[in-house]
Amino acid sequence: MMGATILIETRDYGGVHYENDQLSVSPKLPDEWTTIHFKEAFRGNWFDFSISHHLVTVKSEKPPIMTVCGKKV
């Protein structure tokens, strides 16, 4: 049950998805939430996500290929 809750928070509310070698972030935070913060590994690289309604911050050991809200960054 705990794992499903974490997936809802990171995938649905945080909007974090991985496809092939690309990271995609399109947040959909509930109105009542101000931010969500979590760490996650993908392909041997750790990512530190901090997501609010107006700002997405992603820190990682290696620069990722990614899109944020549909735009390549």
ChimeraX attribute file (.defattr): number of C-alpha atoms within 10 A of each C-alpha:
attribute: neighborCount
match mode: 1-to-1
recipient: residues
	/A:1	5
	/A:2	6
	/A:3	7
	/A:4	9
	/A:5	10
	/A:6	13
	/A:7	13
	/A:8	12
	/A:9	18
	/A:10	22
	/A:11	17
	/A:12	15
	/A:13	18
	/A:14	25
	/A:15	18
	/A:16	18
	/A:17	15
	/A:18	13
	/A:19	8
	/A:20	6
	/A:21	10
	/A:22	12
	/A:23	16
	/A:24	18
	/A:25	22
	/A:26	19
	/A:27	23
	/A:28	15
	/A:29	19
	/A:30	11
	/A:31	7
	/A:32	6
	/A:33	10
	/A:34	11
	/A:35	15
	/A:36	17
	/A:37	14
	/A:38	13
	/A:39	13
	/A:40	13
	/A:41	10
	/A:42	12
	/A:43	8
	/A:44	9
	/A:45	12
	/A:46	14
	/A:47	19
	/A:48	15
	/A:49	20
	/A:50	16
	/A:51	23
	/A:52	17
	/A:53	14
	/A:54	8
	/A:55	9
	/A:56	17
	/A:57	12
	/A:58	15
	/A:59	13
	/A:60	14
	/A:61	10
	/A:62	10
	/A:63	10
	/A:64	16
	/A:65	11
	/A:66	17
	/A:67	15
	/A:68	17
	/A:69	12
	/A:70	10
	/A:71	10
	/A:72	10
	/A:73	9
